[in-house]
Amino acid sequence: MKYCRLLIHLSLLLIAAGAVATFFTADYGYIHLREGNGPAATWRDGSNGTVLLLPFHIRLDSIEAAKPEIPAWLTIGHDGDATTKYSAVNKAVSSGSYIFIMRHADSDGHGAWLHVCNDPVGRPIVYSGYALLVLSMLACIIIRGKNPYFSRIKDNRRTSPPLWLCAVIITGALSWLAWRANMTGAFPAVTLSDTFVLASIPAIGLAVLFRHSEGLIPASAFVIALASLAAAAAAGIPGNGFSPVLDNPLLGIHVCLVICAYSLFAVITLCAIAGLMKSQKEAAAMSGTQIALLRIAVTSLTAGIITGSVWAGLSWGAYWSWDPKETWSLLCLLVYLIPLHGRYIPALRRRPKTLNVFLIASFVLMLFLWFGVNRIFSGLHSYI
């Protein structure tokens, strides 16, 4: 176990080192291409307009400016070889360490402005740290899973919901998602109603997985699943339009991982509320289960942030922009990491009810991240 913890902290240092390298070595700017013009071999720095040389040439062959995604075909030539690549708002083009991202077309429809990012050092280091972090966190969960956390809570009565009712809920949620996917032509993970339905699936899955447990997990998970579906119904049926940049396979992975974490946080919070009404001994018995679930939720949120970062690198050119949603997601992750270091915090280690209060307060922060950030702050996530 100590080696897993060591790898986690080494991965964080690797990510930090890559971020520092990006800060000092990465270049960001833009390039303007026109149909019919010859290949371009220069681009401009975004901060001061300095003309920079490309190690290859790039040419705009054709563009369909009337379409929302602005599809275009670019020819990139290097050392006598030329390759034609497809570019769009939701499809970046790369060549070596350079990434070209479609921004907008000229008013006459025969030219395009592309964002250019060149990060030859920092990005590979950061992405290596990402991979190491997720793998080491998963290893910690697997090793910890050998311990009987989920058998520590024992009540006098069975609290599991009926299996047939869980099957009905899962079928209904999956049917909604299939209908929405058919309506939008993309994975349904953009609107509030979509995310509420997504949140019900891990919750009801948790209720089924621990249906033979005589504890708070299945009952709490079932309540969260019902509450999520009720919230989806209250949010109403959304439209079928969304930003072209969202039409990306990483959307489904990113949102599913984050929403899974939110759903687990909600289950943990219900258990924490119940723990406040129990004795210190019973609350202490529950804390092991809460921490075990918290490890899974934190890993899911970490993986969600990482996939979002990779997606941002392809969509916006930078894997981290300190956008309000990104910043609050990182803050939420750091807050939920505190109980996982409880052995260093006597108030959380020795007082299980203090842990419950902390988990409830953390959930309030998570709710603000989910519902409040985009309504108060403007940023790159404002289309969600």
N, C-alpha and C positions, 0 to 999 in steps of 0.2 A: 504493500500500500504506500509506503514511504517513497518508493520509486515513482509511482504515479503522481504523487504530489510534487515531487521534484521536477518531473516532466511538465506538469502544468505551469509551474513557476518559470521554468526555462523557456517554455513557449511564449509566456507573457513578455519575458525579456527580449525574445527574438522579435516579437511584434513591435515592441517599443523601439528596438534598434532599426527595424525596417522603416518605421514611421520617421525616425530621425534622418535616415538616409534619403527618404522621399523629400523631406523638408529642404534638404541641402542640395540635392542633385536633380530632382524632377523638374521638368519644364512643361508649362501649359500655355497654349495659345490658340491660334486659329489660322485657317487657310481658306482662300476664296478661289473657287474653280468655276470656269465657264465652259459650256458646250462649244465645241469647235475650236477652242484655243489649244495651244500646244501643251505638253506636259509641264507641270510646275515642279520645281526643285527647292523651293523656299517656303517658309511659313513665318508668322510673326508671333513674338512673345506676347502673351496676354497682359502682362503688367506694364511693359514700357514700349511695346511696338517694335522692338528690335527684330531685324530680319535674321532668321536662322536657316541654316542649310539642312536639307534632308539628305540622307545617304542613299536615296533612290529618287525616282521621279513619279509623279502621280497625275493622272488625267481624268477629267469627267467625260465619259462617253455619252451618257444619256441620263435624263432625269424626268420623273413624272411629278411635277410640283403640285398638281391638283389633288393628289391623294394625301390623306392625313399623315400617313407614315413617310411621305416623301421618298419613295424608292429611287435609287440611283445606281448606276453601274460605273465603277471606277477601275481604271487600269493602272497597276503599280508595276514599274519596271526597275530591275536591279541587275547590274552586270550582264546586260544583254538579254535577260529573261523578263518577260512581261506576263502578268496574271490579271485577269479581270475578276473583280469581286463585287458582290452585291452589298449595298449600304442602304440604311434607312434609319428613321428615328429610333427604332427598337433593334437595330442591327449594326453594331460597330464593326469597323474593318481594322485589322491589325497587320502590321508588317514589322517584324523584329520587335523592338521595344516600343514602337510607335502605335498609338491607337487613334483612329479617326472616327468621330461621332457626328452624324448629321444633326445640324441645328435648325436651319431654315433655308428656304429657297429664295432666289431673287424674285422681285416683283414681276418680272417678265417670264418667269418660269424656265429660264435657260441657264441658270447658275445656282450655286449652292455654297453656303458657309458651313464649314466643318470645324468642330472643336478638335484640337490636337493635344495629345498627352504623350510625353516621353518620360518614362520612369524606369530606366534600365536596372537600377540597383535596389531601390526600396520595395517595389511591388513584389518581386519574387521572394524577398526575405519575409515580408509580412504574410504572404499567402502560405509560405512554409510554416510559419508560426501558427497560422489558423489551423492548418491540417494537424499539426502536433497537438494543439490545444484540444480540439474536439476528440481526437483519438485517446488522449490521456484522460480526459474527463469520462469518456465511455468506459475506459478500463477501470477507473475508480468505481463507477456504478456497478460493473460486473463483479468486481472483487467484493464490494460492500454487500452485493445482493446475496452472498453466501450467509450473511448474518440474519437471524430471524426477526427483523424489524417488524414485519407485518403480522407477527403473531403475538405482539405484546399487548394489544388492546383486546380485552375480553369483556363483553357485556353479558347480561343474563338472558337476552333474547336475540333472535335473528333479525337483523335490520336490512337484509338484502332485498332489493326490489325483484318482482317476478321476472324471470328470464324472458318470457314471451313479450312482456311490455318493453323490455330493453331492445328486443329484436324489432319491434314496431318502430321505436324511436330511431334506431340506426337506419332502418329501411327508409323512413320518412326523410331523414336528413340527407341520405345519399341520393334519394330521388330528387330532392330540391336542388342539390348541387348539379346533378345531371341535367335537369331542366334549365338551370341558369347557364351551364356550359353550352348547351345547345342554343340558347338565346343570344349569348354574347360572342360565341365562337372562341372563347378563351377560358382559362381556369377561373371559376367564380370566387375571387378572393379580394374584391375591391371595396364593395359597399359594406355598411354596418350589418345589414341583414345576412349577407354572405358569411361574414366573420362570426356572427352569433351562431349560425348553423354549424360552422366548422368547429366552434368551441364545444358544441354539444357532443361531438363524436368522441374525443378523448375522454370526456367525462363519463359518458355512458359505457365506453370501453373499460374504464377503470372500475365502474360498478359491476360489470360482468366478470372482469378478471378476479375481483375479490368478493364475488357473490357468496362464497362459502365462509367468508370471514365474519366473525361476530363482533363487529366494531363499527366505527363511524365512517370508515372509508366508503363502503358501498352506498350508504344512505346519503352521505354528503355529495358524492359524485352524481347520484341520481337527481338530487335537488338542483345541482348546478346544470345538469343537462336540461332539465325541464325549464329552469330559469332562462337558459340560453335560447331555447326554442320560443319561449314566450316573448323574449326581447326581439327575436327575429320577426315574429308576427307583428309586434308593435311597430317595428321599423318600417313595415310595409314592403310592397314589391318594388324593387328598384328598376331603373331603366336599363337599356342594353348598350349605352355608350360609355366609353372610357378612353383615356389618353392612349395613343398608339405606343408610347414607351412602356406601357404596362403589358403589352402583348409579348411576353417573354416567358419561357419555361421556368426561369428562376422565380417568377412571381409566386407560383403555387408552392414551391419548396420553402421559400422565405416566409410567406404568410402562414403556412401550415405549422411550421416549427414555432413561430412566435405565438400563434393562437393556442397551440398545444400547451405551451408554457403558461399562458394566461389562464387556461382552463384548470391546470393543475394548481396554480397559485390560488384560484378561487376555492378549490376543494380543500387545500391546506388551511385557508382562512376560515372556512366553516368549522373544520376540526378545531382550530384555535379558539373560535367563539365558544364552542362546546366545552373546550378545556378550561375556560375561565369559570365555568359553572360546576367544575368537578374539584375534588380534593387535590392537594399537592401530590399525593402518591399516584392518583389516577392520571393527573396531568403529566407527571414524570414518565409514566408508562407510555403515554401518547406521544411524547416528544420524539422518541426514536422513529416512529412511523412518519411523523411530520418531516423530520430531517431527511429520511430516506426518499420521500416524495419530492422534497425540495431539491435534492441532488439531481433528480431526473428533470425537474422543471427548469433549473438553472442551466443544465446542459442543453436542453431544448432551446431556451432563450439565447444562449451563447451561439449555438449553431444557426439560429435564425438571424442573429445580428451579422454573423460571418457571411452567410449566403446573401444577405442584403448588401453587405460591403462589396462582395464580388460583383453583384449585379450593378451597384453604383459605379464601380470601375468601368463597366461596359456601357452604361447608359449616360453617365455624367462625366466620365474621364478620371475622376478621383475616387478612390475606394473609401475615403472618409472626408466629409466636408463640414463637420460640426453643425450640420443641420439640426434644428430644434428636436425633431423626432429621433435622430441619431443620438444626440446628446442626452436626452431624457431616457432613451433605451439603455444607454451605457450606465447612467445614474441608477436606474431601476435594477440593473444587473449587479452593480456594486453593492447596493443596499441588501439584496437578497443573498449575496455572498457572505454577509456578516454572520448570520446564524451558522453557516457551515464552518466558521472559524470560532465556534462557541467555546471550544476548550481553552481559548485564550481570553475569553470574556466571562468572568465569574458570574455576573448578573444573569447571563443567558444559560450558563452551564448548571448553576445551582438553583435557579428559580424558574421552573418551567412555565409558570404563569406570566412571568416577565417576557419569556420567549413568545408566548401567545399574543401578548399585547404588541410586541415588535412585529410579528407576522401580520397582524391586523393593520397596523400603521403602514407597513410595506405595501399591502394590497391597495390601500387608498392611493398611494403614489402610483401604483400600476394602473389603477382606473384613470387617473389623470393622464398618464402616458397614452392610454388607449383612446380616451374620449376627449380630453381637454387640450392637448398640445396643438393639434391642427386647427382648433377653433380660436385659440388665443394667439399663436405665433404663425407667421407665414414662412414658408420654406420650400425645399425641394419636394416634400411630401404633401404639399397643399392640395394636390389633385385627388387625394384619397379621402 
